[in-house]
Amino acid sequence: MKIALTAVGCAIGLIGAIGQTAYADSPPPPPAPVHNNVCIDPSRIDSTTYPDDHTILFHMFGGPVKIWRNDLPRACPGLTFEKGIAFTIRGGEICSNMQVVYVINRWTPCFLGPFTPYTPPETPPPVAPAPPPH
């Protein structure tokens, strides 16, 4: 009986060692993503537009970035319909990943996501109509 238990104990120990060795040889998990918070000066906001319920474009006066895009972490119901937000400014800035905005007329709270510089897609020049046939 004593021999049988010792053999089982050795087998369990060997399986545990193999499992630990396999784990030790595997690569470490990737690091958690780091969000660089961008803060914008609310006094430089000229206007805002809302392409969809996930995106707010902040059009700015002056400065190197003319438009800041904010990709909301979740849809903000009513954003494109109401076309307006309200927010409280703390510390004189609006910061990515840290601010709550509210859809006007509904007061739905929505968290801001990351700010990224945005360049609108170029629109092709209009095509001239073909001349009428003679």
N, C-alpha and C positions, 0 to 999 in steps of 0.2 A: 504494500500500500504506500509506504514511504517513497519508494522508487517511482511509482506512477505519479504521485503528486509532484515530485521533483522534476520529472520529465515534462509535465504539463506546465509547471512554473517556468522552466527554461524556454519552452516553446512560446509562452506568452511574452517573456522577456525579449526573446529574439524578434518576435513580430513587432513589439514596441520599438526596439532599436532600429529595425528596418524602416518603420514609419517615420521615426525621428530623422534618420539619415536622409530619406527622400524629401522631407520637409526642409531640412537644412540646405539641401542642394538646389531647391527651387528658388527662382529669383524673388526678391522682395516685392511686395505689392507696390504699384505706382504711387507716387506722392499725391496727396489731395490737391485738386486744382487751387491755385491762388488767384483771387480776384483782386485786381488793382482797382481800387475805388477811384473814380473820377468825380470831381465836384465842379459844378458850373456856377457862375455868378448869375443869380436871377435878374439882376439889373441889366444884364446884357441880352436877355431873351427878347427877341423881336416878336416872334409868334410861335405857335405850336401847330402841328398838323398830325393827323391820325390815320395812317394808311390802312390800318386794321386794328382789331381789338388786342393785339399783342405788341404794337409798336407806337411810340411817340417820337416825333421829330421835333427837336428844339432848334428853331432858326435863330441865329445869334447876330447881334450887332458887332462889327469889328472882330479883331482877334484872328488867330491863325486858323481856327476851325469855324466854318460858317454854319454848319449843321451838325448837331449831335443827335445820334440815333440811340434810343433807349429801347432795348428788347425786354419786355416785361416777362417775368418768370411764368406767369399764367395769363390767360385771357382776362381782359378787363371788360365785363359786360356793359354794353351801352356806350363805350368810348367813341366808336366811329359815328354812332347816331347822334350823340349829344355834342360831340366836337368841342369838348372843353374839360379842363381839369382845374382843381383847386388844391392848394397845398400850404402847409405851414413851413416857414423858413426858420431853421434854427442854426445859429452860427454863421449866418450870412451866405450859406451855400445850399445847393441842391446836390446831394451825393448819390452816386449809383449804389445799389444793393443796400441802402440804408434808409430810404425815404418812402413814405406812403403818400400817394396822391389820391384824390377823390374825384370821381366823375360828377360833373355838375348836374344838377337837377335830380340826380339819383343818390348821390353821396356814397356810391359804391367804393370801398377802399381797395386800392391796388398798389402793390409794392413795385418800386422801380427795380429794374435789372441793371445790367452793365451799360455804360455809355461807351459808344464807339463813334469816331468821326465818320461822317456819311457824305458821300458824293452822289447826287442823283444821277440816274442813268441818262446818257445823252439821247435826246430825241432827234431822229433823222430830219433833215430839212423837208418841207412839204414838196411833193412831186407836182410839177406843173402839169396842168391838163393837156392832153394831146390836142393839136390843132384840128379844127373841123375838116372833114374831107372836102375836096374841091369838086 
